[in-house]
Amino acid sequence: MMTILHQLVLAARRRAAYNRTRSELRRLSPNTALDLGIYQDDVNRIARNAVYGR
């Protein structure tokens, strides 16, 4: 059973990973992003799916 503290640590780590992933995707050059099929409007969704699996 996970303690509340463990749940908070896990949530903080996931949020940090989400922010890092989103930041990296936003830093892609427009040409690279388009080559990968990533549009700026999709960055949040892609980062969320990568970290939280939703």
Protein Blocks (a to p, Z undefined) as FASTA:
>chain_A
ZZfklmmmmmmmmmmmmmmmmmmmmmpcfklmmmnopafklmmmmmmmmmnoZZ
